[in-house]
Amino acid sequence: MPDQQRKPANVGLLDHMPTNADGPSALYAYGNGGYTGNPYIDAAFGPSAEAGFGMFRGGGRDPNTGLTGAADIMYGDFYNGRRSDGTIGMGGRVGMFNGSAGYENHGVLANANMGLLTAEADAHVGPNDAGFALGADIISGGVELGTRDAKSSTDSTFGISGSIGSPGASAHLLYGDADGDGYREYGFDMSGMFGLGFGIKMTTEDPLRTAMGPMGSLVPQNINLTEQAGNAAVTAGNAVADGAAWTYNQAAAGVGWAGDQISSGASWAGDQISSGASWAGDQISSGASWAGDKLSSAGSAISDGWNSLWN
């Protein structure tokens, strides 16, 4: 793999049981002012377990020249569960030697690494990457070139590696922020090996620019296309959400208005039916009363006529 010099499993264990305060914590510190290295033995056991040892581990960066270097000699690391750096998983690694040397200054990154008699078995999800690795190397090495500048939002790197060893493979998704500028470096680091191995690594702070190939170079370097596209997508999403909310509100208002009209119409119809029924009742009552009066008058006339005949 291009990045053979990985963060050891026990980085952060100095918070638990340090044997030397200048040891592992000095590794991989971006902008670290100098080199340091010492033997160490660290261990921490609780809800999770971490342990590490090394005859020598150290490294750093010279701020004047930009030269970097790091080395592990006769080392071993193991962890299970949640590590002190936030990583969750299980794994371990051992080796005779693993070292790197390079240059990191003025936005330029160049690094070469080499390992002798190393082995690793790991699966994890962490703050900066997620993936797995399984294999053992007799000898391995790789190079990585690119840009790394905290004042740039378009850094990118590319690396290749080769190895000789046992069958094995590794694959990692990368999303860390090595230069601490707030823009994560997205990419991948993968390798495969069956006797002879080959690996490739690529990272970019602007995946959209990288995907555009040569066309991406036409866009000014101070513009992060991925960020701009993300912001545009958020704006469009908000506009769609606002439009959907407006449409819903208008539809709800329309349904409410229609309901009011239906209710008013039903009330009016009820009133008209009630009025019609009352009128009909009044007419029937009046007709019945009139008929009764006529029948009563007729009865009286018949009675009077009958009486007249007999008298």
Contacts in CASP RR format, 6 or more apart in sequence:
PFRMAT RR
TARGET T0000
AUTHOR 0000-0000-0000
METHOD contacts of the structure
MODEL  1
MPDQQRKPANVGLLDHMPTNADGPSALYAYGNGGYTGNPYIDAAFGPSAE
AGFGMFRGGGRDPNTGLTGAADIMYGDFYNGRRSDGTIGMGGRVGMFNGS
AGYENHGVLANANMGLLTAEADAHVGPNDAGFALGADIISGGVELGTRDA
KSSTDSTFGISGSIGSPGASAHLLYGDADGDGYREYGFDMSGMFGLGFGI
KMTTEDPLRTAMGPMGSLVPQNINLTEQAGNAAVTAGNAVADGAAWTYNQ
AAAGVGWAGDQISSGASWAGDQISSGASWAGDQISSGASWAGDKLSSAGS
AISDGWNSLWN
1 133 0 8 1.000
1 140 0 8 1.000
1 142 0 8 1.000
1 161 0 8 1.000
1 170 0 8 1.000
1 189 0 8 1.000
1 190 0 8 1.000
1 191 0 8 1.000
1 199 0 8 1.000
1 201 0 8 1.000
2 113 0 8 1.000
2 142 0 8 1.000
2 143 0 8 1.000
2 144 0 8 1.000
2 159 0 8 1.000
2 160 0 8 1.000
2 161 0 8 1.000
2 189 0 8 1.000
2 199 0 8 1.000
2 200 0 8 1.000
2 201 0 8 1.000
3 113 0 8 1.000
3 144 0 8 1.000
3 189 0 8 1.000
3 201 0 8 1.000
4 98 0 8 1.000
4 99 0 8 1.000
4 100 0 8 1.000
4 113 0 8 1.000
4 114 0 8 1.000
4 115 0 8 1.000
4 118 0 8 1.000
4 140 0 8 1.000
4 141 0 8 1.000
4 142 0 8 1.000
4 161 0 8 1.000
5 70 0 8 1.000
5 72 0 8 1.000
5 98 0 8 1.000
5 99 0 8 1.000
5 100 0 8 1.000
5 113 0 8 1.000
6 93 0 8 1.000
7 27 0 8 1.000
7 28 0 8 1.000
7 85 0 8 1.000
8 24 0 8 1.000
8 27 0 8 1.000
8 52 0 8 1.000
8 57 0 8 1.000
8 72 0 8 1.000
8 75 0 8 1.000
8 76 0 8 1.000
8 77 0 8 1.000
8 93 0 8 1.000
9 50 0 8 1.000
9 52 0 8 1.000
9 76 0 8 1.000
9 77 0 8 1.000
9 78 0 8 1.000
9 79 0 8 1.000
9 83 0 8 1.000
9 91 0 8 1.000
9 92 0 8 1.000
9 93 0 8 1.000
10 24 0 8 1.000
10 42 0 8 1.000
10 50 0 8 1.000
10 51 0 8 1.000
10 52 0 8 1.000
10 77 0 8 1.000
10 79 0 8 1.000
11 24 0 8 1.000
11 25 0 8 1.000
11 27 0 8 1.000
11 28 0 8 1.000
11 84 0 8 1.000
11 85 0 8 1.000
12 24 0 8 1.000
12 25 0 8 1.000
12 84 0 8 1.000
12 85 0 8 1.000
13 24 0 8 1.000
13 42 0 8 1.000
13 43 0 8 1.000
13 44 0 8 1.000
13 50 0 8 1.000
13 52 0 8 1.000
13 84 0 8 1.000
14 21 0 8 1.000
14 23 0 8 1.000
14 24 0 8 1.000
14 25 0 8 1.000
14 42 0 8 1.000
15 84 0 8 1.000
16 42 0 8 1.000
16 43 0 8 1.000
16 44 0 8 1.000
16 50 0 8 1.000
16 84 0 8 1.000
17 42 0 8 1.000
17 43 0 8 1.000
17 44 0 8 1.000
18 40 0 8 1.000
18 42 0 8 1.000
19 39 0 8 1.000
19 40 0 8 1.000
19 41 0 8 1.000
19 42 0 8 1.000
20 38 0 8 1.000
20 39 0 8 1.000
20 40 0 8 1.000
22 36 0 8 1.000
22 37 0 8 1.000
22 38 0 8 1.000
23 36 0 8 1.000
23 37 0 8 1.000
23 38 0 8 1.000
23 40 0 8 1.000
23 57 0 8 1.000
23 58 0 8 1.000
24 40 0 8 1.000
24 42 0 8 1.000
24 57 0 8 1.000
24 58 0 8 1.000
26 32 0 8 1.000
26 35 0 8 1.000
26 36 0 8 1.000
26 37 0 8 1.000
26 58 0 8 1.000
26 59 0 8 1.000
26 60 0 8 1.000
27 57 0 8 1.000
27 58 0 8 1.000
27 59 0 8 1.000
27 60 0 8 1.000
27 70 0 8 1.000
28 70 0 8 1.000
29 60 0 8 1.000
29 61 0 8 1.000
30 61 0 8 1.000
30 178 0 8 1.000
30 179 0 8 1.000
30 180 0 8 1.000
31 61 0 8 1.000
31 63 0 8 1.000
32 59 0 8 1.000
32 60 0 8 1.000
32 61 0 8 1.000
33 60 0 8 1.000
33 61 0 8 1.000
33 62 0 8 1.000
33 63 0 8 1.000
34 60 0 8 1.000
34 61 0 8 1.000
34 62 0 8 1.000
34 63 0 8 1.000
35 58 0 8 1.000
35 59 0 8 1.000
35 60 0 8 1.000
35 62 0 8 1.000
35 69 0 8 1.000
36 58 0 8 1.000
36 59 0 8 1.000
36 60 0 8 1.000
37 56 0 8 1.000
37 57 0 8 1.000
37 58 0 8 1.000
37 59 0 8 1.000
38 56 0 8 1.000
38 57 0 8 1.000
38 58 0 8 1.000
39 54 0 8 1.000
39 55 0 8 1.000
39 56 0 8 1.000
39 57 0 8 1.000
40 52 0 8 1.000
40 53 0 8 1.000
40 54 0 8 1.000
40 57 0 8 1.000
41 52 0 8 1.000
41 53 0 8 1.000
41 54 0 8 1.000
42 50 0 8 1.000
42 51 0 8 1.000
42 52 0 8 1.000
42 53 0 8 1.000
43 50 0 8 1.000
43 51 0 8 1.000
43 52 0 8 1.000
44 50 0 8 1.000
44 51 0 8 1.000
44 84 0 8 1.000
45 51 0 8 1.000
47 81 0 8 1.000
47 82 0 8 1.000
48 79 0 8 1.000
48 80 0 8 1.000
48 81 0 8 1.000
48 82 0 8 1.000
48 83 0 8 1.000
49 78 0 8 1.000
49 79 0 8 1.000
49 80 0 8 1.000
49 81 0 8 1.000
50 78 0 8 1.000
50 79 0 8 1.000
50 80 0 8 1.000
50 83 0 8 1.000
50 84 0 8 1.000
51 77 0 8 1.000
51 78 0 8 1.000
51 79 0 8 1.000
52 75 0 8 1.000
52 76 0 8 1.000
52 77 0 8 1.000
52 78 0 8 1.000
53 75 0 8 1.000
53 76 0 8 1.000
54 72 0 8 1.000
54 73 0 8 1.000
54 74 0 8 1.000
54 75 0 8 1.000
54 76 0 8 1.000
55 73 0 8 1.000
55 74 0 8 1.000
55 75 0 8 1.000
56 71 0 8 1.000
56 72 0 8 1.000
56 73 0 8 1.000
56 74 0 8 1.000
57 71 0 8 1.000
57 72 0 8 1.000
57 73 0 8 1.000
57 75 0 8 1.000
58 70 0 8 1.000
58 71 0 8 1.000
58 72 0 8 1.000
59 68 0 8 1.000
59 69 0 8 1.000
59 70 0 8 1.000
59 71 0 8 1.000
60 68 0 8 1.000
60 69 0 8 1.000
60 70 0 8 1.000
61 67 0 8 1.000
61 68 0 8 1.000
61 69 0 8 1.000
61 104 0 8 1.000
62 68 0 8 1.000
65 105 0 8 1.000
66 103 0 8 1.000
66 104 0 8 1.000
66 105 0 8 1.000
67 101 0 8 1.000
67 102 0 8 1.000
67 103 0 8 1.000
68 100 0 8 1.000
68 101 0 8 1.000
68 102 0 8 1.000
68 103 0 8 1.000
68 104 0 8 1.000
68 111 0 8 1.000
69 99 0 8 1.000
69 100 0 8 1.000
69 101 0 8 1.000
69 102 0 8 1.000
70 99 0 8 1.000
70 100 0 8 1.000
71 97 0 8 1.000
71 98 0 8 1.000
71 99 0 8 1.000
71 100 0 8 1.000
72 95 0 8 1.000
72 97 0 8 1.000
72 98 0 8 1.000
72 99 0 8 1.000
73 96 0 8 1.000
73 97 0 8 1.000
74 95 0 8 1.000
74 96 0 8 1.000
74 97 0 8 1.000
75 93 0 8 1.000
75 94 0 8 1.000
75 95 0 8 1.000
75 98 0 8 1.000
76 92 0 8 1.000
76 93 0 8 1.000
76 94 0 8 1.000
76 95 0 8 1.000
77 92 0 8 1.000
77 93 0 8 1.000
77 94 0 8 1.000
78 91 0 8 1.000
78 92 0 8 1.000
79 87 0 8 1.000
79 89 0 8 1.000
79 90 0 8 1.000
79 91 0 8 1.000
79 92 0 8 1.000
80 89 0 8 1.000
80 90 0 8 1.000
80 91 0 8 1.000
81 88 0 8 1.000
81 89 0 8 1.000
81 90 0 8 1.000
82 88 0 8 1.000
82 89 0 8 1.000
83 89 0 8 1.000
85 126 0 8 1.000
85 127 0 8 1.000
86 126 0 8 1.000
86 127 0 8 1.000
87 124 0 8 1.000
87 125 0 8 1.000
87 126 0 8 1.000
87 127 0 8 1.000
88 124 0 8 1.000
88 125 0 8 1.000
88 126 0 8 1.000
89 122 0 8 1.000
89 123 0 8 1.000
89 124 0 8 1.000
89 125 0 8 1.000
90 122 0 8 1.000
90 123 0 8 1.000
90 124 0 8 1.000
91 120 0 8 1.000
91 121 0 8 1.000
91 122 0 8 1.000
91 123 0 8 1.000
91 124 0 8 1.000
92 120 0 8 1.000
92 121 0 8 1.000
92 122 0 8 1.000
93 118 0 8 1.000
93 119 0 8 1.000
93 120 0 8 1.000
93 121 0 8 1.000
93 122 0 8 1.000
94 118 0 8 1.000
94 119 0 8 1.000
95 115 0 8 1.000
95 116 0 8 1.000
95 117 0 8 1.000
95 118 0 8 1.000
95 119 0 8 1.000
96 115 0 8 1.000
96 116 0 8 1.000
96 117 0 8 1.000
96 118 0 8 1.000
97 114 0 8 1.000
97 115 0 8 1.000
97 116 0 8 1.000
97 117 0 8 1.000
97 118 0 8 1.000
98 113 0 8 1.000
98 114 0 8 1.000
98 115 0 8 1.000
98 116 0 8 1.000
98 118 0 8 1.000
99 113 0 8 1.000
99 114 0 8 1.000
99 115 0 8 1.000
100 111 0 8 1.000
100 112 0 8 1.000
100 113 0 8 1.000
100 114 0 8 1.000
101 111 0 8 1.000
101 112 0 8 1.000
101 113 0 8 1.000
102 110 0 8 1.000
102 111 0 8 1.000
102 112 0 8 1.000
103 109 0 8 1.000
103 110 0 8 1.000
103 111 0 8 1.000
104 110 0 8 1.000
104 111 0 8 1.000
104 148 0 8 1.000
106 149 0 8 1.000
107 147 0 8 1.000
107 148 0 8 1.000
107 149 0 8 1.000
107 152 0 8 1.000
107 155 0 8 1.000
108 146 0 8 1.000
108 147 0 8 1.000
108 148 0 8 1.000
109 144 0 8 1.000
109 145 0 8 1.000
109 146 0 8 1.000
109 147 0 8 1.000
109 148 0 8 1.000
109 157 0 8 1.000
110 143 0 8 1.000
110 144 0 8 1.000
110 145 0 8 1.000
110 146 0 8 1.000
111 143 0 8 1.000
111 144 0 8 1.000
111 145 0 8 1.000
112 141 0 8 1.000
112 142 0 8 1.000
112 143 0 8 1.000
112 144 0 8 1.000
113 141 0 8 1.000
113 142 0 8 1.000
113 143 0 8 1.000
113 161 0 8 1.000
114 139 0 8 1.000
114 140 0 8 1.000
114 141 0 8 1.000
114 142 0 8 1.000
115 137 0 8 1.000
115 139 0 8 1.000
115 140 0 8 1.000
115 141 0 8 1.000
116 138 0 8 1.000
116 139 0 8 1.000
117 137 0 8 1.000
117 138 0 8 1.000
118 136 0 8 1.000
118 137 0 8 1.000
118 140 0 8 1.000
119 135 0 8 1.000
119 136 0 8 1.000
119 137 0 8 1.000
120 133 0 8 1.000
120 134 0 8 1.000
120 135 0 8 1.000
120 136 0 8 1.000
120 170 0 8 1.000
121 133 0 8 1.000
121 134 0 8 1.000
121 135 0 8 1.000
122 131 0 8 1.000
122 132 0 8 1.000
122 133 0 8 1.000
122 134 0 8 1.000
123 131 0 8 1.000
123 132 0 8 1.000
123 133 0 8 1.000
124 130 0 8 1.000
124 131 0 8 1.000
124 132 0 8 1.000
125 131 0 8 1.000
127 176 0 8 1.000
128 174 0 8 1.000
128 175 0 8 1.000
128 176 0 8 1.000
128 177 0 8 1.000
129 172 0 8 1.000
129 173 0 8 1.000
129 174 0 8 1.000
129 175 0 8 1.000
129 176 0 8 1.000
129 189 0 8 1.000
130 172 0 8 1.000
130 173 0 8 1.000
131 170 0 8 1.000
131 171 0 8 1.000
131 172 0 8 1.000
131 173 0 8 1.000
132 170 0 8 1.000
132 171 0 8 1.000
132 172 0 8 1.000
133 169 0 8 1.000
133 170 0 8 1.000
133 172 0 8 1.000
134 168 0 8 1.000
134 169 0 8 1.000
134 170 0 8 1.000
135 165 0 8 1.000
135 166 0 8 1.000
135 167 0 8 1.000
135 168 0 8 1.000
135 169 0 8 1.000
135 170 0 8 1.000
135 193 0 8 1.000
136 165 0 8 1.000
136 166 0 8 1.000
137 163 0 8 1.000
137 164 0 8 1.000
137 165 0 8 1.000
137 166 0 8 1.000
137 193 0 8 1.000
138 163 0 8 1.000
138 164 0 8 1.000
138 165 0 8 1.000
139 163 0 8 1.000
139 164 0 8 1.000
139 165 0 8 1.000
140 161 0 8 1.000
140 162 0 8 1.000
140 163 0 8 1.000
140 164 0 8 1.000
141 161 0 8 1.000
141 162 0 8 1.000
141 163 0 8 1.000
142 159 0 8 1.000
142 160 0 8 1.000
142 161 0 8 1.000
142 162 0 8 1.000
143 159 0 8 1.000
143 160 0 8 1.000
143 161 0 8 1.000
144 157 0 8 1.000
144 158 0 8 1.000
144 159 0 8 1.000
144 201 0 8 1.000
145 157 0 8 1.000
145 158 0 8 1.000
145 159 0 8 1.000
146 155 0 8 1.000
146 156 0 8 1.000
146 157 0 8 1.000
146 158 0 8 1.000
147 154 0 8 1.000
147 155 0 8 1.000
147 156 0 8 1.000
147 157 0 8 1.000
148 155 0 8 1.000
148 157 0 8 1.000
148 178 0 8 1.000
148 179 0 8 1.000
149 155 0 8 1.000
149 179 0 8 1.000
149 181 0 8 1.000
150 179 0 8 1.000
150 180 0 8 1.000
150 181 0 8 1.000
151 181 0 8 1.000
152 181 0 8 1.000
152 205 0 8 1.000
152 221 0 8 1.000
153 181 0 8 1.000
153 183 0 8 1.000
153 205 0 8 1.000
153 206 0 8 1.000
153 222 0 8 1.000
153 224 0 8 1.000
153 227 0 8 1.000
154 204 0 8 1.000
154 205 0 8 1.000
154 206 0 8 1.000
154 209 0 8 1.000
154 221 0 8 1.000
154 223 0 8 1.000
154 224 0 8 1.000
155 179 0 8 1.000
155 183 0 8 1.000
155 185 0 8 1.000
155 203 0 8 1.000
155 204 0 8 1.000
155 205 0 8 1.000
156 185 0 8 1.000
156 202 0 8 1.000
156 203 0 8 1.000
156 204 0 8 1.000
156 205 0 8 1.000
156 206 0 8 1.000
156 210 0 8 1.000
157 185 0 8 1.000
157 201 0 8 1.000
157 202 0 8 1.000
157 203 0 8 1.000
157 204 0 8 1.000
158 201 0 8 1.000
158 202 0 8 1.000
159 200 0 8 1.000
159 201 0 8 1.000
159 202 0 8 1.000
160 198 0 8 1.000
160 199 0 8 1.000
160 200 0 8 1.000
160 201 0 8 1.000
161 191 0 8 1.000
161 198 0 8 1.000
161 199 0 8 1.000
161 200 0 8 1.000
161 201 0 8 1.000
162 191 0 8 1.000
162 196 0 8 1.000
162 197 0 8 1.000
162 198 0 8 1.000
162 199 0 8 1.000
163 191 0 8 1.000
163 193 0 8 1.000
163 196 0 8 1.000
163 197 0 8 1.000
163 198 0 8 1.000
164 195 0 8 1.000
164 196 0 8 1.000
164 197 0 8 1.000
165 193 0 8 1.000
165 195 0 8 1.000
165 197 0 8 1.000
166 193 0 8 1.000
166 195 0 8 1.000
167 193 0 8 1.000
167 194 0 8 1.000
167 195 0 8 1.000
168 192 0 8 1.000
168 193 0 8 1.000
168 194 0 8 1.000
169 190 0 8 1.000
169 191 0 8 1.000
169 192 0 8 1.000
169 193 0 8 1.000
170 189 0 8 1.000
170 190 0 8 1.000
170 191 0 8 1.000
170 192 0 8 1.000
171 188 0 8 1.000
171 189 0 8 1.000
171 190 0 8 1.000
171 191 0 8 1.000
172 188 0 8 1.000
172 189 0 8 1.000
172 190 0 8 1.000
173 187 0 8 1.000
173 188 0 8 1.000
174 185 0 8 1.000
174 186 0 8 1.000
174 187 0 8 1.000
174 188 0 8 1.000
174 189 0 8 1.000
174 201 0 8 1.000
174 203 0 8 1.000
175 184 0 8 1.000
175 185 0 8 1.000
175 186 0 8 1.000
175 187 0 8 1.000
176 184 0 8 1.000
176 185 0 8 1.000
177 183 0 8 1.000
177 184 0 8 1.000
177 185 0 8 1.000
178 185 0 8 1.000
181 205 0 8 1.000
183 205 0 8 1.000
183 206 0 8 1.000
183 224 0 8 1.000
183 227 0 8 1.000
184 205 0 8 1.000
185 203 0 8 1.000
185 204 0 8 1.000
185 205 0 8 1.000
186 203 0 8 1.000
186 204 0 8 1.000
186 205 0 8 1.000
186 207 0 8 1.000
187 202 0 8 1.000
187 203 0 8 1.000
187 204 0 8 1.000
187 207 0 8 1.000
188 201 0 8 1.000
188 202 0 8 1.000
189 200 0 8 1.000
189 201 0 8 1.000
190 199 0 8 1.000
190 200 0 8 1.000
190 201 0 8 1.000
191 197 0 8 1.000
191 198 0 8 1.000
191 199 0 8 1.000
191 200 0 8 1.000
192 198 0 8 1.000
192 199 0 8 1.000
204 210 0 8 1.000
205 224 0 8 1.000
205 226 0 8 1.000
206 224 0 8 1.000
206 225 0 8 1.000
206 226 0 8 1.000
206 227 0 8 1.000
207 226 0 8 1.000
208 225 0 8 1.000
208 226 0 8 1.000
208 229 0 8 1.000
209 216 0 8 1.000
209 219 0 8 1.000
209 224 0 8 1.000
209 225 0 8 1.000
209 226 0 8 1.000
210 216 0 8 1.000
212 219 0 8 1.000
212 225 0 8 1.000
216 225 0 8 1.000
219 225 0 8 1.000
END
